[in-house]
Amino acid sequence: MTDVQDRWLSVEEICQHLGVSSDTVYLWIDRSAMPAHKMGRNWKFKREQVDAWMEAGGAAGDAREEASESGAI
């Protein structure tokens, strides 16, 4: 039997898991190589891959870039 925690997550589910908006997720996919897989027209995610990417600082570079562009740095 497949573990429920091991299933593919939708954009909405990964947003809820990370506490960010869908715009942020799409930005991370585009700019920061967030681990995501395109299935037809939909993006899908493995929770453990995204968690490892976040822990390794995958989104940190993008946050610094946004802050620099807005003049916060």
PDB file with one MODEL, atoms N, CA, C and O in Angstrom:
MODEL        1
ATOM      1  N   MET A   1       0.843  -1.181   0.000  1.00  0.00           N
ATOM      2  CA  MET A   1       0.000   0.000   0.000  1.00  0.00           C
ATOM      3  C   MET A   1       0.888   1.244   0.000  1.00  0.00           C
ATOM      4  O   MET A   1       1.915   1.274   0.677  1.00  0.00           O
ATOM      5  N   THR A   2       0.496   2.269  -0.755  1.00  0.00           N
ATOM      6  CA  THR A   2       1.266   3.504  -0.860  1.00  0.00           C
ATOM      7  C   THR A   2       1.055   4.370   0.367  1.00  0.00           C
ATOM      8  O   THR A   2      -0.072   4.581   0.814  1.00  0.00           O
ATOM      9  N   ASP A   3       2.153   4.863   0.900  1.00  0.00           N
ATOM     10  CA  ASP A   3       2.097   5.764   2.046  1.00  0.00           C
ATOM     11  C   ASP A   3       1.503   7.091   1.597  1.00  0.00           C
ATOM     12  O   ASP A   3       1.933   7.646   0.586  1.00  0.00           O
ATOM     13  N   VAL A   4       0.529   7.604   2.326  1.00  0.00           N
ATOM     14  CA  VAL A   4      -0.127   8.864   1.981  1.00  0.00           C
ATOM     15  C   VAL A   4       0.883  10.002   1.955  1.00  0.00           C
ATOM     16  O   VAL A   4       0.745  10.922   1.150  1.00  0.00           O
ATOM     17  N   GLN A   5       1.889   9.961   2.811  1.00  0.00           N
ATOM     18  CA  GLN A   5       2.905  11.004   2.858  1.00  0.00           C
ATOM     19  C   GLN A   5       3.825  10.978   1.645  1.00  0.00           C
ATOM     20  O   GLN A   5       4.532  11.954   1.393  1.00  0.00           O
ATOM     21  N   ASP A   6       3.833   9.876   0.883  1.00  0.00           N
ATOM     22  CA  ASP A   6       4.738   9.726  -0.252  1.00  0.00           C
ATOM     23  C   ASP A   6       4.070  10.086  -1.577  1.00  0.00           C
ATOM     24  O   ASP A   6       4.689   9.936  -2.631  1.00  0.00           O
ATOM     25  N   ARG A   7       2.837  10.550  -1.552  1.00  0.00           N
ATOM     26  CA  ARG A   7       2.142  10.843  -2.802  1.00  0.00           C
ATOM     27  C   ARG A   7       2.583  12.189  -3.375  1.00  0.00           C
ATOM     28  O   ARG A   7       3.173  13.008  -2.671  1.00  0.00           O
ATOM     29  N   TRP A   8       2.294  12.408  -4.646  1.00  0.00           N
ATOM     30  CA  TRP A   8       2.592  13.675  -5.305  1.00  0.00           C
ATOM     31  C   TRP A   8       1.635  14.749  -4.798  1.00  0.00           C
ATOM     32  O   TRP A   8       0.434  14.506  -4.674  1.00  0.00           O
ATOM     33  N   LEU A   9       2.164  15.935  -4.503  1.00  0.00           N
ATOM     34  CA  LEU A   9       1.352  17.042  -4.013  1.00  0.00           C
ATOM     35  C   LEU A   9       1.110  18.052  -5.123  1.00  0.00           C
ATOM     36  O   LEU A   9       1.944  18.234  -6.010  1.00  0.00           O
ATOM     37  N   SER A  10      -0.040  18.704  -5.062  1.00  0.00           N
ATOM     38  CA  SER A  10      -0.382  19.756  -6.021  1.00  0.00           C
ATOM     39  C   SER A  10       0.251  21.077  -5.588  1.00  0.00           C
ATOM     40  O   SER A  10       0.818  21.177  -4.499  1.00  0.00           O
ATOM     41  N   VAL A  11       0.150  22.080  -6.443  1.00  0.00           N
ATOM     42  CA  VAL A  11       0.645  23.414  -6.092  1.00  0.00           C
ATOM     43  C   VAL A  11      -0.046  23.915  -4.831  1.00  0.00           C
ATOM     44  O   VAL A  11       0.608  24.446  -3.933  1.00  0.00           O
ATOM     45  N   GLU A  12      -1.344  23.751  -4.759  1.00  0.00           N
ATOM     46  CA  GLU A  12      -2.092  24.218  -3.589  1.00  0.00           C
ATOM     47  C   GLU A  12      -1.624  23.526  -2.312  1.00  0.00           C
ATOM     48  O   GLU A  12      -1.478  24.164  -1.269  1.00  0.00           O
ATOM     49  N   GLU A  13      -1.390  22.221  -2.401  1.00  0.00           N
ATOM     50  CA  GLU A  13      -0.952  21.466  -1.223  1.00  0.00           C
ATOM     51  C   GLU A  13       0.459  21.856  -0.795  1.00  0.00           C
ATOM     52  O   GLU A  13       0.736  21.960   0.400  1.00  0.00           O
ATOM     53  N   ILE A  14       1.363  22.074  -1.768  1.00  0.00           N
ATOM     54  CA  ILE A  14       2.731  22.447  -1.391  1.00  0.00           C
ATOM     55  C   ILE A  14       2.743  23.864  -0.831  1.00  0.00           C
ATOM     56  O   ILE A  14       3.534  24.167   0.062  1.00  0.00           O
ATOM     57  N   CYS A  15       1.876  24.736  -1.345  1.00  0.00           N
ATOM     58  CA  CYS A  15       1.745  26.090  -0.790  1.00  0.00           C
ATOM     59  C   CYS A  15       1.310  26.035   0.667  1.00  0.00           C
ATOM     60  O   CYS A  15       1.868  26.730   1.516  1.00  0.00           O
ATOM     61  N   GLN A  16       0.327  25.220   0.950  1.00  0.00           N
ATOM     62  CA  GLN A  16      -0.155  25.071   2.322  1.00  0.00           C
ATOM     63  C   GLN A  16       0.939  24.492   3.211  1.00  0.00           C
ATOM     64  O   GLN A  16       1.120  24.944   4.342  1.00  0.00           O
ATOM     65  N   HIS A  17       1.660  23.511   2.720  1.00  0.00           N
ATOM     66  CA  HIS A  17       2.735  22.871   3.482  1.00  0.00           C
ATOM     67  C   HIS A  17       3.837  23.878   3.828  1.00  0.00           C
ATOM     68  O   HIS A  17       4.354  23.876   4.945  1.00  0.00           O
ATOM     69  N   LEU A  18       4.194  24.743   2.862  1.00  0.00           N
ATOM     70  CA  LEU A  18       5.280  25.693   3.066  1.00  0.00           C
ATOM     71  C   LEU A  18       4.819  27.035   3.634  1.00  0.00           C
ATOM     72  O   LEU A  18       5.633  27.811   4.135  1.00  0.00           O
ATOM     73  N   GLY A  19       3.524  27.306   3.557  1.00  0.00           N
ATOM     74  CA  GLY A  19       3.004  28.577   4.053  1.00  0.00           C
ATOM     75  C   GLY A  19       3.346  29.744   3.139  1.00  0.00           C
ATOM     76  O   GLY A  19       3.619  30.848   3.610  1.00  0.00           O
ATOM     77  N   VAL A  20       3.332  29.498   1.819  1.00  0.00           N
ATOM     78  CA  VAL A  20       3.621  30.544   0.841  1.00  0.00           C
ATOM     79  C   VAL A  20       2.515  30.571  -0.211  1.00  0.00           C
ATOM     80  O   VAL A  20       1.673  29.675  -0.263  1.00  0.00           O
ATOM     81  N   SER A  21       2.528  31.607  -1.045  1.00  0.00           N
ATOM     82  CA  SER A  21       1.521  31.726  -2.100  1.00  0.00           C
ATOM     83  C   SER A  21       1.922  30.912  -3.329  1.00  0.00           C
ATOM     84  O   SER A  21       3.074  30.500  -3.471  1.00  0.00           O
ATOM     85  N   SER A  22       0.956  30.692  -4.204  1.00  0.00           N
ATOM     86  CA  SER A  22       1.256  29.982  -5.447  1.00  0.00           C
ATOM     87  C   SER A  22       2.188  30.809  -6.329  1.00  0.00           C
ATOM     88  O   SER A  22       2.997  30.243  -7.066  1.00  0.00           O
ATOM     89  N   ASP A  23       2.089  32.136  -6.268  1.00  0.00           N
ATOM     90  CA  ASP A  23       3.016  32.984  -7.030  1.00  0.00           C
ATOM     91  C   ASP A  23       4.452  32.716  -6.608  1.00  0.00           C
ATOM     92  O   ASP A  23       5.348  32.656  -7.451  1.00  0.00           O
ATOM     93  N   THR A  24       4.675  32.556  -5.313  1.00  0.00           N
ATOM     94  CA  THR A  24       6.016  32.270  -4.801  1.00  0.00           C
ATOM     95  C   THR A  24       6.505  30.921  -5.295  1.00  0.00           C
ATOM     96  O   THR A  24       7.662  30.794  -5.697  1.00  0.00           O
ATOM     97  N   VAL A  25       5.655  29.921  -5.273  1.00  0.00           N
ATOM     98  CA  VAL A  25       6.048  28.587  -5.743  1.00  0.00           C
ATOM     99  C   VAL A  25       6.426  28.637  -7.217  1.00  0.00           C
ATOM    100  O   VAL A  25       7.458  28.087  -7.604  1.00  0.00           O
ATOM    101  N   TYR A  26       5.611  29.286  -8.049  1.00  0.00           N
ATOM    102  CA  TYR A  26       5.928  29.379  -9.472  1.00  0.00           C
ATOM    103  C   TYR A  26       7.226  30.152  -9.704  1.00  0.00           C
ATOM    104  O   TYR A  26       7.996  29.814 -10.603  1.00  0.00           O
ATOM    105  N   LEU A  27       7.469  31.179  -8.907  1.00  0.00           N
ATOM    106  CA  LEU A  27       8.721  31.935  -8.990  1.00  0.00           C
ATOM    107  C   LEU A  27       9.908  31.043  -8.636  1.00  0.00           C
ATOM    108  O   LEU A  27      10.931  31.063  -9.322  1.00  0.00           O
ATOM    109  N   TRP A  28       9.771  30.259  -7.562  1.00  0.00           N
ATOM    110  CA  TRP A  28      10.843  29.348  -7.157  1.00  0.00           C
ATOM    111  C   TRP A  28      11.115  28.301  -8.232  1.00  0.00           C
ATOM    112  O   TRP A  28      12.272  27.963  -8.485  1.00  0.00           O
ATOM    113  N   ILE A  29      10.067  27.784  -8.866  1.00  0.00           N
ATOM    114  CA  ILE A  29      10.258  26.809  -9.939  1.00  0.00           C
ATOM    115  C   ILE A  29      11.063  27.453 -11.062  1.00  0.00           C
ATOM    116  O   ILE A  29      12.002  26.856 -11.588  1.00  0.00           O
ATOM    117  N   ASP A  30      10.688  28.669 -11.420  1.00  0.00           N
ATOM    118  CA  ASP A  30      11.317  29.367 -12.545  1.00  0.00           C
ATOM    119  C   ASP A  30      12.733  29.840 -12.243  1.00  0.00           C
ATOM    120  O   ASP A  30      13.634  29.650 -13.059  1.00  0.00           O
ATOM    121  N   ARG A  31      12.940  30.456 -11.072  1.00  0.00           N
ATOM    122  CA  ARG A  31      14.221  31.104 -10.766  1.00  0.00           C
ATOM    123  C   ARG A  31      15.175  30.268  -9.917  1.00  0.00           C
ATOM    124  O   ARG A  31      16.392  30.414 -10.025  1.00  0.00           O
ATOM    125  N   SER A  32      14.638  29.408  -9.087  1.00  0.00           N
ATOM    126  CA  SER A  32      15.479  28.754  -8.084  1.00  0.00           C
ATOM    127  C   SER A  32      15.550  27.239  -8.207  1.00  0.00           C
ATOM    128  O   SER A  32      16.039  26.566  -7.300  1.00  0.00           O
ATOM    129  N   ALA A  33      15.078  26.708  -9.299  1.00  0.00           N
ATOM    130  CA  ALA A  33      15.140  25.257  -9.531  1.00  0.00           C
ATOM    131  C   ALA A  33      14.491  24.449  -8.408  1.00  0.00           C
ATOM    132  O   ALA A  33      15.022  23.427  -7.974  1.00  0.00           O
ATOM    133  N   MET A  34      13.348  24.918  -7.953  1.00  0.00           N
ATOM    134  CA  MET A  34      12.590  24.147  -6.954  1.00  0.00           C
ATOM    135  C   MET A  34      12.273  22.782  -7.547  1.00  0.00           C
ATOM    136  O   MET A  34      11.859  22.706  -8.704  1.00  0.00           O
ATOM    137  N   PRO A  35      12.455  21.700  -6.790  1.00  0.00           N
ATOM    138  CA  PRO A  35      12.169  20.363  -7.335  1.00  0.00           C
ATOM    139  C   PRO A  35      10.676  20.182  -7.589  1.00  0.00           C
ATOM    140  O   PRO A  35       9.880  20.028  -6.663  1.00  0.00           O
ATOM    141  N   ALA A  36      10.324  20.205  -8.861  1.00  0.00           N
ATOM    142  CA  ALA A  36       8.930  20.070  -9.284  1.00  0.00           C
ATOM    143  C   ALA A  36       8.898  19.290 -10.585  1.00  0.00           C
ATOM    144  O   ALA A  36       9.866  19.296 -11.346  1.00  0.00           O
ATOM    145  N   HIS A  37       7.804  18.632 -10.834  1.00  0.00           N
ATOM    146  CA  HIS A  37       7.658  17.801 -12.026  1.00  0.00           C
ATOM    147  C   HIS A  37       6.370  18.191 -12.730  1.00  0.00           C
ATOM    148  O   HIS A  37       5.304  18.241 -12.117  1.00  0.00           O
ATOM    149  N   LYS A  38       6.478  18.463 -14.012  1.00  0.00           N
ATOM    150  CA  LYS A  38       5.306  18.838 -14.811  1.00  0.00           C
ATOM    151  C   LYS A  38       4.606  17.569 -15.269  1.00  0.00           C
ATOM    152  O   LYS A  38       5.215  16.705 -15.900  1.00  0.00           O
ATOM    153  N   MET A  39       3.337  17.463 -14.950  1.00  0.00           N
ATOM    154  CA  MET A  39       2.526  16.321 -15.357  1.00  0.00           C
ATOM    155  C   MET A  39       1.343  16.884 -16.141  1.00  0.00           C
ATOM    156  O   MET A  39       0.355  17.335 -15.561  1.00  0.00           O
ATOM    157  N   GLY A  40       1.457  16.849 -17.453  1.00  0.00           N
ATOM    158  CA  GLY A  40       0.451  17.508 -18.282  1.00  0.00           C
ATOM    159  C   GLY A  40       0.582  19.004 -18.096  1.00  0.00           C
ATOM    160  O   GLY A  40       1.653  19.567 -18.323  1.00  0.00           O
ATOM    161  N   ARG A  41      -0.499  19.657 -17.683  1.00  0.00           N
ATOM    162  CA  ARG A  41      -0.477  21.099 -17.422  1.00  0.00           C
ATOM    163  C   ARG A  41      -0.235  21.415 -15.952  1.00  0.00           C
ATOM    164  O   ARG A  41      -0.172  22.586 -15.578  1.00  0.00           O
ATOM    165  N   ASN A  42      -0.103  20.407 -15.127  1.00  0.00           N
ATOM    166  CA  ASN A  42      -0.001  20.610 -13.680  1.00  0.00           C
ATOM    167  C   ASN A  42       1.403  20.336 -13.165  1.00  0.00           C
ATOM    168  O   ASN A  42       2.102  19.455 -13.665  1.00  0.00           O
ATOM    169  N   TRP A  43       1.799  21.096 -12.167  1.00  0.00           N
ATOM    170  CA  TRP A  43       3.047  20.856 -11.454  1.00  0.00           C
ATOM    171  C   TRP A  43       2.754  19.964 -10.259  1.00  0.00           C
ATOM    172  O   TRP A  43       1.741  20.140  -9.582  1.00  0.00           O
ATOM    173  N   LYS A  44       3.636  19.008  -9.997  1.00  0.00           N
ATOM    174  CA  LYS A  44       3.505  18.106  -8.850  1.00  0.00           C
ATOM    175  C   LYS A  44       4.819  18.086  -8.082  1.00  0.00           C
ATOM    176  O   LYS A  44       5.887  18.333  -8.643  1.00  0.00           O
ATOM    177  N   PHE A  45       4.723  17.787  -6.790  1.00  0.00           N
ATOM    178  CA  PHE A  45       5.868  17.873  -5.896  1.00  0.00           C
ATOM    179  C   PHE A  45       5.905  16.676  -4.965  1.00  0.00           C
ATOM    180  O   PHE A  45       4.864  16.159  -4.560  1.00  0.00           O
ATOM    181  N   LYS A  46       7.109  16.239  -4.629  1.00  0.00           N
ATOM    182  CA  LYS A  46       7.318  15.261  -3.566  1.00  0.00           C
ATOM    183  C   LYS A  46       7.728  16.048  -2.330  1.00  0.00           C
ATOM    184  O   LYS A  46       8.705  16.796  -2.355  1.00  0.00           O
ATOM    185  N   ARG A  47       6.986  15.875  -1.266  1.00  0.00           N
ATOM    186  CA  ARG A  47       7.216  16.639  -0.035  1.00  0.00           C
ATOM    187  C   ARG A  47       8.665  16.531   0.446  1.00  0.00           C
ATOM    188  O   ARG A  47       9.271  17.535   0.819  1.00  0.00           O
ATOM    189  N   GLU A  48       9.215  15.324   0.438  1.00  0.00           N
ATOM    190  CA  GLU A  48      10.571  15.148   0.968  1.00  0.00           C
ATOM    191  C   GLU A  48      11.614  15.852   0.092  1.00  0.00           C
ATOM    192  O   GLU A  48      12.617  16.344   0.610  1.00  0.00           O
ATOM    193  N   GLN A  49      11.393  15.906  -1.230  1.00  0.00           N
ATOM    194  CA  GLN A  49      12.324  16.622  -2.113  1.00  0.00           C
ATOM    195  C   GLN A  49      12.277  18.124  -1.851  1.00  0.00           C
ATOM    196  O   GLN A  49      13.315  18.783  -1.784  1.00  0.00           O
ATOM    197  N   VAL A  50      11.081  18.654  -1.706  1.00  0.00           N
ATOM    198  CA  VAL A  50      10.920  20.088  -1.443  1.00  0.00           C
ATOM    199  C   VAL A  50      11.486  20.447  -0.072  1.00  0.00           C
ATOM    200  O   VAL A  50      12.151  21.473   0.074  1.00  0.00           O
ATOM    201  N   ASP A  51      11.230  19.622   0.919  1.00  0.00           N
ATOM    202  CA  ASP A  51      11.777  19.880   2.259  1.00  0.00           C
ATOM    203  C   ASP A  51      13.304  19.891   2.237  1.00  0.00           C
ATOM    204  O   ASP A  51      13.925  20.760   2.849  1.00  0.00           O
ATOM    205  N   ALA A  52      13.910  18.936   1.540  1.00  0.00           N
ATOM    206  CA  ALA A  52      15.373  18.885   1.447  1.00  0.00           C
ATOM    207  C   ALA A  52      15.907  20.117   0.721  1.00  0.00           C
ATOM    208  O   ALA A  52      16.930  20.676   1.115  1.00  0.00           O
ATOM    209  N   TRP A  53      15.221  20.538  -0.332  1.00  0.00           N
ATOM    210  CA  TRP A  53      15.616  21.728  -1.083  1.00  0.00           C
ATOM    211  C   TRP A  53      15.555  22.974  -0.205  1.00  0.00           C
ATOM    212  O   TRP A  53      16.456  23.812  -0.242  1.00  0.00           O
ATOM    213  N   MET A  54      14.488  23.091   0.587  1.00  0.00           N
ATOM    214  CA  MET A  54      14.345  24.238   1.500  1.00  0.00           C
ATOM    215  C   MET A  54      15.449  24.218   2.561  1.00  0.00           C
ATOM    216  O   MET A  54      16.064  25.248   2.835  1.00  0.00           O
ATOM    217  N   GLU A  55      15.698  23.053   3.154  1.00  0.00           N
ATOM    218  CA  GLU A  55      16.721  22.944   4.198  1.00  0.00           C
ATOM    219  C   GLU A  55      18.117  23.255   3.669  1.00  0.00           C
ATOM    220  O   GLU A  55      18.972  23.740   4.411  1.00  0.00           O
ATOM    221  N   ALA A  56      18.348  22.977   2.387  1.00  0.00           N
ATOM    222  CA  ALA A  56      19.639  23.266   1.770  1.00  0.00           C
ATOM    223  C   ALA A  56      19.761  24.732   1.347  1.00  0.00           C
ATOM    224  O   ALA A  56      20.788  25.139   0.803  1.00  0.00           O
ATOM    225  N   GLY A  57      18.712  25.525   1.597  1.00  0.00           N
ATOM    226  CA  GLY A  57      18.747  26.946   1.264  1.00  0.00           C
ATOM    227  C   GLY A  57      18.333  27.247  -0.156  1.00  0.00           C
ATOM    228  O   GLY A  57      18.689  28.295  -0.695  1.00  0.00           O
ATOM    229  N   GLY A  58      17.587  26.349  -0.774  1.00  0.00           N
ATOM    230  CA  GLY A  58      17.176  26.528  -2.164  1.00  0.00           C
ATOM    231  C   GLY A  58      16.428  27.801  -2.447  1.00  0.00           C
ATOM    232  O   GLY A  58      16.598  28.385  -3.517  1.00  0.00           O
ATOM    233  N   ALA A  59      15.608  28.252  -1.528  1.00  0.00           N
ATOM    234  CA  ALA A  59      14.829  29.466  -1.747  1.00  0.00           C
ATOM    235  C   ALA A  59      15.550  30.708  -1.251  1.00  0.00           C
ATOM    236  O   ALA A  59      15.113  31.822  -1.540  1.00  0.00           O
ATOM    237  N   ALA A  60      16.632  30.551  -0.520  1.00  0.00           N
ATOM    238  CA  ALA A  60      17.312  31.691   0.095  1.00  0.00           C
ATOM    239  C   ALA A  60      17.886  32.642  -0.943  1.00  0.00           C
ATOM    240  O   ALA A  60      17.804  33.857  -0.759  1.00  0.00           O
ATOM    241  N   GLY A  61      18.457  32.140  -2.015  1.00  0.00           N
ATOM    242  CA  GLY A  61      19.031  32.992  -3.046  1.00  0.00           C
ATOM    243  C   GLY A  61      17.984  33.870  -3.687  1.00  0.00           C
ATOM    244  O   GLY A  61      18.245  35.037  -3.977  1.00  0.00           O
ATOM    245  N   ASP A  62      16.811  33.331  -3.910  1.00  0.00           N
ATOM    246  CA  ASP A  62      15.732  34.092  -4.523  1.00  0.00           C
ATOM    247  C   ASP A  62      15.238  35.189  -3.592  1.00  0.00           C
ATOM    248  O   ASP A  62      14.910  36.285  -4.047  1.00  0.00           O
ATOM    249  N   ALA A  63      15.181  34.910  -2.301  1.00  0.00           N
ATOM    250  CA  ALA A  63      14.733  35.914  -1.337  1.00  0.00           C
ATOM    251  C   ALA A  63      15.703  37.084  -1.295  1.00  0.00           C
ATOM    252  O   ALA A  63      15.281  38.237  -1.201  1.00  0.00           O
ATOM    253  N   ARG A  64      17.004  36.798  -1.366  1.00  0.00           N
ATOM    254  CA  ARG A  64      18.002  37.869  -1.386  1.00  0.00           C
ATOM    255  C   ARG A  64      17.868  38.699  -2.649  1.00  0.00           C
ATOM    256  O   ARG A  64      17.986  39.924  -2.599  1.00  0.00           O
ATOM    257  N   GLU A  65      17.624  38.054  -3.778  1.00  0.00           N
ATOM    258  CA  GLU A  65      17.466  38.751  -5.057  1.00  0.00           C
ATOM    259  C   GLU A  65      16.257  39.671  -5.018  1.00  0.00           C
ATOM    260  O   GLU A  65      16.341  40.814  -5.466  1.00  0.00           O
ATOM    261  N   GLU A  66      15.117  39.187  -4.481  1.00  0.00           N
ATOM    262  CA  GLU A  66      13.920  40.013  -4.383  1.00  0.00           C
ATOM    263  C   GLU A  66      14.140  41.201  -3.478  1.00  0.00           C
ATOM    264  O   GLU A  66      13.697  42.305  -3.794  1.00  0.00           O
ATOM    265  N   ALA A  67      14.822  41.001  -2.345  1.00  0.00           N
ATOM    266  CA  ALA A  67      15.089  42.081  -1.408  1.00  0.00           C
ATOM    267  C   ALA A  67      15.998  43.127  -2.052  1.00  0.00           C
ATOM    268  O   ALA A  67      15.819  44.326  -1.838  1.00  0.00           O
ATOM    269  N   SER A  68      16.960  42.676  -2.831  1.00  0.00           N
ATOM    270  CA  SER A  68      17.877  43.583  -3.503  1.00  0.00           C
ATOM    271  C   SER A  68      17.120  44.408  -4.548  1.00  0.00           C
ATOM    272  O   SER A  68      17.337  45.614  -4.664  1.00  0.00           O
ATOM    273  N   GLU A  69      16.238  43.760  -5.304  1.00  0.00           N
ATOM    274  CA  GLU A  69      15.465  44.457  -6.326  1.00  0.00           C
ATOM    275  C   GLU A  69      14.518  45.481  -5.717  1.00  0.00           C
ATOM    276  O   GLU A  69      14.255  46.515  -6.331  1.00  0.00           O
ATOM    277  N   SER A  70      14.001  45.214  -4.522  1.00  0.00           N
ATOM    278  CA  SER A  70      13.060  46.136  -3.890  1.00  0.00           C
ATOM    279  C   SER A  70      13.769  47.229  -3.110  1.00  0.00           C
ATOM    280  O   SER A  70      13.123  48.153  -2.616  1.00  0.00           O
ATOM    281  N   GLY A  71      15.105  47.137  -2.989  1.00  0.00           N
ATOM    282  CA  GLY A  71      15.866  48.146  -2.268  1.00  0.00           C
ATOM    283  C   GLY A  71      15.986  47.888  -0.789  1.00  0.00           C
ATOM    284  O   GLY A  71      16.461  48.746  -0.045  1.00  0.00           O
ATOM    285  N   ALA A  72      15.561  46.707  -0.345  1.00  0.00           N
ATOM    286  CA  ALA A  72      15.614  46.382   1.089  1.00  0.00           C
ATOM    287  C   ALA A  72      17.035  46.090   1.555  1.00  0.00           C
ATOM    288  O   ALA A  72      17.319  46.161   2.751  1.00  0.00           O
ATOM    289  N   ILE A  73      17.928  45.763   0.632  1.00  0.00           N
ATOM    290  CA  ILE A  73      19.316  45.462   1.013  1.00  0.00           C
ATOM    291  C   ILE A  73      20.201  46.612   0.601  1.00  0.00           C
ATOM    292  O   ILE A  73      21.410  46.572   0.826  1.00  0.00           O
TER     293      ILE A  73
ENDMDL
END
